[in-house]
Every structure is written in structure tokens, then in C-alpha cells.
Amino acid sequence: MGLIENFQMAWASIRSNKMRSLLTMLGIIIGIAAVIAIETVGNSMSGYMTDSFSGLGTNNINVVLTHKTADSADGTADGVFLRQFMETRPGKDDLITDQMIREFQAAFPDKVDHVELSTVIGTGTIAKYGNPNVTIKANVQGTNGDYYSGLSRTTPLLAGRWLDDSRDEGRMVCVVSEKFVQQAMGCSILEALGQRITLEINETLYSFYVEGVLKYTDTNFYGGFGGTSDDDITTDIYLPMDVAQTISGSSAGYSSFIVVASAGTDVTKFLDTVGSYFSSYYTHNDTWTVTTSSISSFIQEYKNMMSTVSLGISAIAAISLLVGGIGVMNIMLVSVTERTREIGTRKALGAPNSAIRMQFITESIVLCSIGGIIGMLLGTALGAVLSKLMQAPARPDPAAILIAVGFSMAIGIFFGYYPANKAAKMDPIEALRYE
């Protein structure tokens, strides 16, 4: 008997016992559907996180000056006690200096694209349209020219230009948002260019000339805390770094900055290199050290966590596949018993043991394959629905689908072999006598 005939007989047997076959496949269907749904949701969440954070700069490495942990004082009670009285802000001699940053860039010219520097100097206020009764607030910070490389991903320039380190050194110029133009200046974006604004910063008045206007977006950190009125929204004003440091009186250095790695650099590995390099400056500093972090490392850790969780849940769901396989073996044993006379007749007519064995293995494979296909469709649909509920685009894993369906066929072979072998070894005379 050929393979086609075996499939035809298997299909006929399944059709003649529809309810029994469906109940037998149920374990396979549930197991495969659960595995595929879990993998789809895991991939969807990982992809959503990657897409969400990619706009924040996956090549960015955040370098931050932080307190040394109690472990650095040998973990003693005295070390923990002393840290309760440490300064909460680094002193002038603790800050990361421009010289350190220049030496770092010189040491890794092929791995560092640029360094983004910024320093917040406070909140500036200005009267609305010259009206002293209504004031507009803006967060004022100094930046270097490269800072716009990261800012431009979410906040592009609408008019004018960004600050230039050499051209704007010592100049009282600024870049504001379009919302600030609407709030405080009452003119068009183009008309705002070159105009002078007077801000009160730390109880002192400073005048600046507008060099550029940025697009205002709701993702702006300070704008997200405003009220419903435009006058309540606090936007950003950017000054040249040296001007901001002069105003704040903190020209010694930085407590944090961003290193942007060059294209092709393994950010995860370079992260440790950057941390080790700057930490070496603080070997003899008992209070402060440098730590580094990056979006790429966070995304990788998140992916690893999701993979571990998905693997664990999938392993639990796979137990239902084992239960389903046992059900297949049980129903195939019943089928062999029910068709004992048929087996005896075929063997009496000269059918070899291999043909009898293949007939029942084929039936087991077909049964599990149908369950696998139904489970695949159900799991894909369930994964899409769950992903949509989590507001993430569905991303089914083709490899997981193929493996799940292939595994269902393997279950058919594994759990169908024993009943098939039992049928093949039947004595034809005893089989024909069976009632």
C-alpha cells in the first residue's frame, strides 16, 4: 500500500470518528496555540520596545557621576554610616572636566562620533508680550553644538540655526521653541529670529538674541507637566555652554553627558570601556565615581528577560503537548483494537508488517498534523489579539510556527509508533478470530 492510500485511510478513519478525533487533538491544539501565542506576544513587546527607544538614540551612552556604593567601603557598617553624611552634589574638584572628555575622544577616535554636553542653569521667566502681570516660564540650559544631533530626532529646527561652539562663544544668543514664541513674543517664527528677549534667571536679568526656533512637541519633558493653558506650559531655551556656565557660576565641568558611539561600534561592549575609562579618574575619590548606561543595553536586557519568560511559559504550555501525545497513543490503541479483524484480513492477504505499521503511524501523524495546523491558526490569531490589546504590532515568529507544527508531527510518530508496532505484530489467525 502506497503513501497516498495510507493518507486516504487515515483521513477516512478520522472522519468516521469526528468527535473522538477532535477531543484527541485538543491537547495538541492547546499546546501549540499557547506556544505560538506566547512567542508572538513576546516578539511583539520586544519589537515595540526597540522601536519606541530607537528614536532616543541606540548609540548613546549616558555617563553619570554617582556616589560610590557602600561596597566600595568594604561593605562595613561604618562605610554605610559615613555615606549618610556625604555631600549630595559633587564639588568643583569632583566634576568631569572638558580636558577629561577631550582625552577620551582622542583615545577612541574610531569609536566616538561625538559627545553631547548640557547643563541646566534654572528657570527663566519673561513677561507675556511685555505684560508684567503675566509671566512665562522656560527651562534654561546650556549645550554644545553636538547636542542638537540627539535633539533633532524628536525636535527639529523650524527656522534659523542651532548654536555653534566657535561662532557663538561668549555671545548672548539662544534657541527657543515655537511654543515660547507664541507664549512670550507674540509674533511669527520667522519674525522671532534676531529679536531680543530679556529673561530673569536666578533673580538677575539677562538679554539674549534668538538664533533659532525649534518645533514644539508633546514629548518635551517640561511641557508634559503643564496645564491646559499655553501659558502654563514650560518649554526649553538653549544657550551656548560657556554663557550658561558663566551665568550659573559652575564652569568646572559636568556631572553627566552623553557619548554617541560611531556607526558599527558594539555599544554594549563599548559601554564597559567608557565606564572603566572615566572611573579610572576617580580611583582615589572616596565619594564619587562614574557609571554608564545605554538604551541598547536596556533593550538587550529587556529582550533577554522576555526570551526567558517566554521560554519558561512555553515550557509549561508544552506539557499540554505531552498530554496530547498520550491521548493520541491512547486513541490509537483503541483504534488498533477496533480494527483487529481488518488487520488480520490484510495480513492474511499478504500485507507485510511494515505496511501495517506505516498505516497506523500515518494515521497518527495526520491526526497530530491537523491538530498542529488548527493550533497554529488559533495561536497566531490569539497572539495578534493579545498584541493589539497591549497596543503593540503583532510579530509572529515563523520559526516558532514551523517548529511547533513539526513538533506536532514528531509527536504523531513518537506516540503512534507503539500502537502501530503492536498492530504489525498481530498474529493474523488470532486477529481473524477476534470478535
C-alpha positions as CSV (number, residue, x, y, z in Angstrom):
1,M,0.0,0.0,0.0
2,G,1.4,3.4,-1.0
3,L,1.7,6.6,1.0
4,I,-1.4,8.1,-0.7
5,E,-3.5,5.1,0.2
6,N,-2.3,5.4,3.8
7,F,-3.3,9.1,4.0
8,Q,-6.7,8.3,2.5
9,M,-7.4,5.5,5.0
10,A,-6.2,7.8,7.9
11,W,-8.5,10.6,6.7
12,A,-11.4,8.2,6.4
13,S,-10.8,6.9,9.9
14,I,-10.7,10.5,11.4
15,R,-13.8,11.5,9.5
16,S,-15.7,8.4,10.8
17,N,-14.9,9.4,14.4
18,K,-15.0,13.2,14.3
19,M,-15.8,13.9,17.9
20,R,-13.3,11.4,19.2
21,S,-10.6,12.7,16.9
22,L,-11.3,16.3,17.9
23,L,-11.0,15.5,21.6
24,T,-7.8,13.6,20.9
25,M,-6.3,16.6,19.1
26,L,-7.4,19.1,21.8
27,G,-4.2,18.7,23.8
28,I,-2.1,19.3,20.7
29,I,-4.2,22.3,19.6
30,I,-4.0,24.0,23.1
31,G,-0.3,23.3,23.5
32,I,0.8,24.6,20.1
33,A,-1.7,27.6,20.2
34,A,-0.3,28.6,23.6
35,V,3.4,28.3,22.5
36,I,2.8,30.4,19.3
37,A,0.7,33.0,21.1
38,I,3.3,33.4,23.8
39,E,6.1,33.7,21.2
40,T,4.1,36.2,19.2
41,V,3.4,38.4,22.2
42,G,7.0,38.2,23.4
43,N,8.3,39.2,19.9
44,S,5.7,42.0,19.7
45,M,6.6,43.5,23.0
46,S,10.4,43.3,22.3
47,G,9.8,44.9,18.8
48,Y,7.6,47.6,20.3
49,M,10.3,48.4,22.9
50,T,13.0,48.5,20.3
51,D,11.0,50.8,18.0
52,S,10.0,53.1,20.9
53,F,13.5,53.6,22.2
54,S,15.3,53.7,18.8
55,G,14.3,57.3,18.5
56,L,16.1,58.1,21.7
57,G,19.5,57.0,20.2
58,T,20.6,53.4,20.4
59,N,24.2,54.5,20.0
60,N,24.0,56.8,23.0
61,I,26.0,56.0,26.2
62,N,25.0,58.0,29.3
63,V,27.9,58.9,31.5
64,V,26.8,60.0,35.0
65,L,28.7,61.0,38.2
66,T,27.3,58.9,41.1
67,H,28.1,58.2,44.7
68,K,30.3,55.2,45.4
69,T,28.3,52.4,46.9
70,A,28.8,51.1,50.4
71,D,30.6,48.1,48.9
72,S,33.5,50.4,47.9
73,A,34.0,50.9,51.7
74,D,34.3,47.1,52.1
75,G,30.6,46.9,52.9
76,T,31.2,47.8,56.6
77,A,28.6,49.4,58.8
78,D,31.0,52.4,59.2
79,G,31.1,52.8,55.4
80,V,27.3,52.9,55.2
81,F,27.1,55.3,58.2
82,L,29.6,57.7,56.7
83,R,27.7,57.8,53.4
84,Q,24.7,59.2,55.2
85,F,26.6,62.4,55.7
86,M,28.2,62.7,52.2
87,E,27.5,65.7,50.0
88,T,24.5,65.1,47.7
89,R,26.1,67.3,45.0
90,P,29.6,66.8,43.6
91,G,32.1,69.6,44.4
92,K,34.1,71.5,41.8
93,D,37.0,69.1,42.0
94,D,34.7,66.1,41.6
95,L,33.2,67.1,38.2
96,I,34.2,65.6,34.8
97,T,36.2,68.2,33.1
98,D,36.5,69.2,29.4
99,Q,40.1,68.0,29.5
100,M,39.0,64.5,30.5
101,I,36.4,64.5,27.7
102,R,39.0,65.6,25.1
103,E,41.5,63.0,26.2
104,F,38.7,60.4,26.0
105,Q,37.8,61.4,22.4
106,A,41.5,61.3,21.5
107,A,41.9,57.8,23.0
108,F,38.9,56.4,21.0
109,P,38.7,58.4,17.8
110,D,37.2,55.4,15.8
111,K,34.6,54.6,18.3
112,V,33.3,58.0,19.4
113,D,31.2,60.0,16.9
114,H,30.7,63.0,19.2
115,V,29.9,64.0,22.8
116,E,26.7,65.8,23.7
117,L,27.0,68.2,26.6
118,S,24.3,70.1,28.5
119,T,23.9,71.8,31.8
120,V,20.6,73.1,33.4
121,I,21.0,76.5,35.0
122,G,17.5,77.1,36.2
123,T,14.1,78.5,35.2
124,G,13.9,81.8,33.4
125,T,10.8,84.0,33.4
126,I,9.6,86.6,30.9
127,A,6.6,88.9,30.8
128,K,4.0,87.8,28.3
129,Y,4.1,90.3,25.3
130,G,5.6,92.8,27.8
131,N,2.7,92.5,30.2
132,P,4.2,92.4,33.7
133,N,1.1,90.8,35.2
134,V,1.5,87.5,33.2
135,T,4.9,85.7,33.2
136,I,6.0,82.8,31.0
137,K,8.4,80.2,32.3
138,A,11.1,78.4,30.4
139,N,13.8,75.9,31.4
140,V,17.2,77.4,30.6
141,Q,20.1,75.1,29.8
142,G,23.5,75.4,28.1
143,T,24.5,73.0,25.4
144,N,27.4,72.4,23.0
145,G,26.9,72.3,19.2
146,D,26.8,68.5,19.0
147,Y,23.8,68.4,21.5
148,Y,21.4,69.1,18.6
149,S,22.4,65.7,16.9
150,G,20.3,63.9,19.6
151,L,17.7,66.6,20.0
152,S,16.9,66.7,16.3
153,R,15.5,63.2,16.3
154,T,12.4,64.5,18.2
155,T,12.6,68.3,18.0
156,P,13.7,69.6,14.6
157,L,14.6,73.2,13.8
158,L,11.8,75.2,12.1
159,A,13.8,78.4,11.5
160,G,17.2,79.8,12.0
161,R,20.2,77.7,13.1
162,W,21.5,75.8,16.1
163,L,24.2,77.0,18.4
164,D,27.8,76.8,17.1
165,D,30.6,76.3,19.6
166,S,33.2,78.6,17.9
167,R,30.9,81.1,16.3
168,D,28.7,81.7,19.4
169,E,31.4,81.5,22.1
170,G,30.6,84.2,24.6
171,R,27.6,85.5,22.6
172,M,24.3,86.2,24.3
173,V,22.2,84.2,21.8
174,C,19.6,81.4,22.3
175,V,17.4,78.9,20.6
176,V,13.8,78.7,21.7
177,S,10.7,76.6,20.9
178,E,7.8,77.7,18.7
179,K,5.6,77.5,21.8
180,F,7.8,80.0,23.6
181,V,7.5,82.3,20.6
182,Q,3.7,82.1,20.8
183,Q,3.7,82.5,24.6
184,A,6.2,85.3,25.2
185,M,6.9,87.0,21.9
186,G,3.5,87.1,20.2
187,C,4.9,87.0,16.6
188,S,5.6,84.5,13.8
189,I,8.5,82.1,13.9
190,L,10.4,84.0,11.2
191,E,9.8,87.3,12.9
192,A,11.3,86.0,16.1
193,L,14.7,85.4,14.6
194,G,17.1,88.2,15.7
195,Q,14.8,89.6,18.3
196,R,16.0,90.3,21.8
197,I,14.3,88.7,24.8
198,T,15.0,89.6,28.4
199,L,14.9,86.7,30.9
200,E,15.1,86.8,34.7
201,I,17.3,83.9,35.7
202,N,18.1,83.4,39.4
203,E,16.8,86.9,40.1
204,T,19.1,88.5,37.5
205,L,18.1,89.9,34.2
206,Y,19.8,88.7,31.0
207,S,19.1,89.7,27.4
208,F,19.5,87.2,24.5
209,Y,19.0,87.3,20.8
210,V,17.0,84.5,19.2
211,E,19.1,82.5,16.7
212,G,16.8,79.6,16.0
213,V,13.3,78.2,16.7
214,L,12.6,74.5,17.5
215,K,9.4,72.6,16.8
216,Y,7.4,72.1,20.0
217,T,6.3,68.5,20.7
218,D,4.4,66.9,23.5
219,T,7.3,64.6,24.2
220,N,9.2,67.7,25.5
221,F,9.9,66.7,29.1
222,Y,9.0,70.0,30.7
223,G,6.0,70.6,28.5
224,G,4.4,67.4,29.7
225,F,3.7,68.9,33.2
226,G,1.8,72.0,32.1
227,G,-1.9,72.7,32.4
228,T,-4.4,73.2,29.7
229,S,-3.4,76.8,29.1
230,D,-0.5,77.5,26.8
231,D,0.8,80.0,29.4
232,D,1.2,77.1,31.9
233,I,3.5,75.1,29.6
234,T,7.2,75.3,30.4
235,T,9.4,74.9,27.3
236,D,13.2,74.9,26.8
237,I,15.6,77.7,26.0
238,Y,19.2,76.7,24.9
239,L,22.2,78.9,25.4
240,P,25.9,78.4,24.4
241,M,27.6,76.3,27.0
242,D,30.2,78.9,28.1
243,V,27.5,81.5,28.5
244,A,25.4,79.1,30.6
245,Q,28.3,78.2,32.8
246,T,29.1,81.9,33.4
247,I,25.5,82.6,34.4
248,S,25.4,79.6,36.8
249,G,28.9,80.0,38.1
250,S,29.7,76.3,37.5
251,S,32.4,76.3,34.8
252,A,34.4,73.5,36.4
253,G,32.9,70.6,34.5
254,Y,29.9,68.2,34.2
255,S,28.1,65.7,36.3
256,S,26.7,63.9,33.3
257,F,26.9,63.9,29.5
258,I,26.2,61.6,26.5
259,V,28.8,59.8,24.4
260,V,27.5,58.9,20.9
261,A,29.3,55.9,19.5
262,S,30.3,55.7,15.9
263,A,28.2,53.6,13.4
264,G,29.2,50.0,13.6
265,T,30.5,50.2,17.2
266,D,29.3,47.5,19.6
267,V,27.6,49.8,22.1
268,T,27.1,47.0,24.7
269,K,30.9,46.3,24.8
270,F,32.0,49.9,24.4
271,L,29.7,50.8,27.4
272,D,32.1,49.0,29.8
273,T,35.1,50.6,28.2
274,V,33.7,54.1,28.7
275,G,32.8,53.3,32.3
276,S,36.3,51.9,33.0
277,Y,38.0,54.9,31.4
278,F,36.2,57.6,33.4
279,S,36.2,55.6,36.6
280,S,40.0,55.5,36.5
281,Y,39.9,59.2,37.2
282,Y,38.1,58.5,40.5
283,T,40.2,55.7,41.9
284,H,41.3,57.9,44.8
285,N,38.0,59.7,45.2
286,D,36.3,58.3,48.3
287,T,32.8,59.7,47.4
288,W,32.2,59.8,43.7
289,T,32.7,57.5,40.7
290,V,31.3,57.2,37.1
291,T,28.6,54.9,35.9
292,T,27.4,54.3,32.4
293,S,24.2,53.1,30.8
294,S,22.7,52.9,27.3
295,I,19.4,52.3,25.6
296,S,21.0,49.5,23.7
297,S,21.9,47.6,26.9
298,F,18.5,48.2,28.3
299,I,16.8,46.9,25.2
300,Q,19.1,43.8,25.2
301,E,18.4,43.1,28.8
302,Y,14.6,43.5,28.1
303,K,14.9,41.1,25.2
304,N,16.8,38.6,27.3
305,M,14.2,38.9,30.0
306,M,11.3,38.4,27.6
307,S,13.0,35.4,26.0
308,T,13.5,33.8,29.4
309,V,9.9,34.5,30.4
310,S,8.6,33.2,27.0
311,L,10.8,30.1,27.3
312,G,9.5,29.3,30.8
313,I,5.9,29.8,29.9
314,S,6.3,27.9,26.7
315,A,7.8,25.0,28.6
316,I,4.8,24.9,30.8
317,A,2.5,25.1,27.8
318,A,4.4,22.3,26.2
319,I,3.3,20.0,28.9
320,S,-0.1,20.0,27.2
321,L,1.6,18.7,24.1
322,L,2.9,15.7,26.2
323,V,-0.7,15.2,27.5
324,G,-2.0,15.4,23.9
325,G,0.6,12.9,22.8
326,I,-0.5,10.5,25.5
327,G,-4.1,11.0,24.3
328,V,-3.0,10.2,20.7
329,M,-1.3,7.0,21.9
330,N,-4.4,6.0,23.8
331,I,-6.8,6.6,20.9
332,M,-4.5,4.7,18.5
333,L,-4.5,1.7,20.8
334,V,-8.3,1.9,20.8
335,S,-8.3,2.1,17.0
336,V,-6.0,-0.9,16.7
337,T,-8.3,-2.9,19.0
338,E,-11.4,-1.8,17.0
339,R,-9.7,-2.8,13.7
340,T,-8.2,-6.1,14.7
341,R,-10.2,-8.1,12.1
342,E,-9.2,-5.6,9.4
343,I,-5.6,-6.0,10.4
344,G,-5.9,-9.8,10.3
345,T,-7.6,-9.7,6.9
346,R,-4.8,-7.6,5.4
347,K,-2.1,-9.8,6.9
348,A,-3.8,-12.9,5.6
349,L,-3.8,-11.3,2.1
350,G,-0.1,-10.9,2.3
351,A,0.4,-7.4,3.8
352,P,3.9,-7.1,5.4
353,N,4.3,-5.9,9.0
354,S,6.0,-2.7,7.7
355,A,2.8,-1.8,5.7
356,I,0.6,-2.3,8.8
357,R,3.0,-0.3,10.9
358,M,3.1,2.6,8.4
359,Q,-0.7,2.7,8.1
360,F,-1.2,3.4,11.8
361,I,1.9,5.7,12.0
362,T,0.5,7.7,9.1
363,E,-2.9,8.0,10.8
364,S,-1.2,9.2,14.0
365,I,0.8,11.8,12.0
366,V,-2.2,13.0,10.1
367,L,-4.2,13.4,13.4
368,C,-1.4,15.4,15.1
369,S,-0.7,17.5,11.9
370,I,-4.4,18.6,11.7
371,G,-4.2,19.5,15.4
372,G,-0.9,21.3,14.8
373,I,-2.4,23.4,11.9
374,I,-5.5,24.3,13.9
375,G,-3.3,25.2,16.9
376,M,-1.1,27.3,14.6
377,L,-4.0,29.3,13.2
378,L,-5.5,29.7,16.7
379,G,-2.2,30.7,18.3
380,T,-1.5,33.2,15.5
381,A,-4.9,34.8,15.9
382,L,-4.7,34.8,19.7
383,G,-1.2,36.3,19.6
384,A,-2.4,39.1,17.3
385,V,-5.4,39.9,19.6
386,L,-3.2,40.0,22.7
387,S,-0.6,42.1,21.0
388,K,-3.3,44.6,19.9
389,L,-4.6,44.8,23.4
390,M,-1.1,45.7,24.5
391,Q,-1.0,48.3,21.7
392,A,1.9,46.6,20.1
393,P,2.1,45.4,16.4
394,A,1.7,41.6,16.1
395,R,5.0,39.9,15.2
396,P,4.5,36.2,14.8
397,D,7.7,34.2,14.7
398,P,7.8,32.0,11.5
399,A,10.5,29.8,13.1
400,A,8.4,29.1,16.2
401,I,5.4,28.3,14.0
402,L,7.3,25.8,11.8
403,I,8.9,24.2,14.9
404,A,5.6,23.9,16.6
405,V,3.9,22.2,13.6
406,G,7.0,20.0,13.0
407,F,6.9,19.1,16.7
408,S,3.3,18.0,16.4
409,M,4.2,15.7,13.6
410,A,7.1,14.3,15.7
411,I,4.6,13.6,18.5
412,G,2.5,11.7,16.0
413,I,5.5,9.5,15.1
414,F,6.7,9.0,18.7
415,F,3.3,8.3,20.3
416,G,1.9,6.5,17.3
417,Y,4.8,4.0,16.9
418,Y,3.9,1.8,19.8
419,P,0.2,1.2,18.8
420,A,1.4,0.8,15.1
421,N,4.0,-1.7,16.1
422,K,1.5,-3.6,18.2
423,A,-0.8,-3.8,15.2
424,A,2.1,-5.0,12.9
425,K,3.0,-7.9,15.3
426,M,-0.5,-9.3,15.5
427,D,-0.9,-12.9,14.6
428,P,-3.3,-13.0,11.6
429,I,-5.1,-16.1,12.8
430,E,-5.8,-14.7,16.2
431,A,-6.8,-11.4,14.6
432,L,-9.4,-13.1,12.4
433,R,-10.8,-14.8,15.4
434,Y,-11.3,-11.6,17.3
435,E,-14.9,-10.6,17.9
